[in-house]
Amino acid sequence: MQYLTAIKNYLVGKKSYVLSVLLALYVCLQAFNVVATTPDQDIAVYGLFGALFGVTLSAKVNRLKK
């Protein structure tokens, strides 16, 4: 359990950067046809990234309120 707490503490303030890198990696892999997806799958993946960015922004706002 301490391992998960250490990971959580490490990611404080870095979650949006990690998501940005993952999104950039996904787009690059898609651009070079390493990942072949349908337009519906693209919408789902981008929606997931959008929701995750919303969660990270909400966490940032809540942390700044304290």
C-alpha positions in Angstrom: 0.0 0.0 0.0 2.9 2.3 0.7 4.0 1.8 -2.9 0.7 3.2 -4.2 0.8 6.1 -1.9 4.3 6.9 -3.1 3.1 6.8 -6.7 0.1 9.1 -5.8 2.4 11.6 -4.1 4.8 11.6 -7.0 2.0 12.3 -9.5 0.7 15.3 -7.6 0.9 18.2 -10.0 2.1 16.0 -12.9 -1.1 14.3 -14.0 -2.0 16.8 -16.8 1.5 16.6 -18.2 1.4 12.8 -18.2 -1.9 12.9 -20.0 -0.6 15.4 -22.6 2.4 13.1 -23.3 0.1 10.1 -23.6 -2.3 11.9 -26.0 0.7 13.1 -28.1 2.0 9.6 -28.2 -1.4 8.2 -29.3 -1.7 10.8 -32.1 1.8 10.1 -33.3 1.2 6.4 -33.4 -2.0 7.0 -35.3 -0.3 9.4 -37.7 2.3 6.7 -38.6 -0.4 4.0 -38.9 1.0 2.0 -36.0 -2.5 2.2 -34.4 -5.4 1.7 -36.8 -8.6 2.9 -35.4 -12.0 3.7 -36.8 -13.5 7.2 -36.5 -15.9 6.0 -33.7 -12.9 4.6 -31.8 -11.1 7.9 -32.2 -14.1 9.7 -30.7 -14.1 7.3 -27.8 -10.4 7.7 -27.1 -10.5 11.5 -27.4 -13.6 11.6 -25.1 -11.7 9.5 -22.6 -8.7 11.9 -22.7 -11.1 14.9 -22.4 -12.7 13.4 -19.3 -9.4 12.6 -17.7 -8.2 16.2 -18.4 -11.4 17.4 -16.7 -10.6 15.2 -13.7 -7.1 16.6 -13.4 -8.3 20.2 -13.7 -10.9 19.6 -11.0 -8.3 18.1 -8.7 -6.0 21.1 -9.3 -8.8 23.5 -8.5 -9.7 21.6 -5.4 -6.1 21.5 -4.3 -5.7 25.3 -4.9 -8.9 26.0 -2.8 -7.3 24.4 0.3 
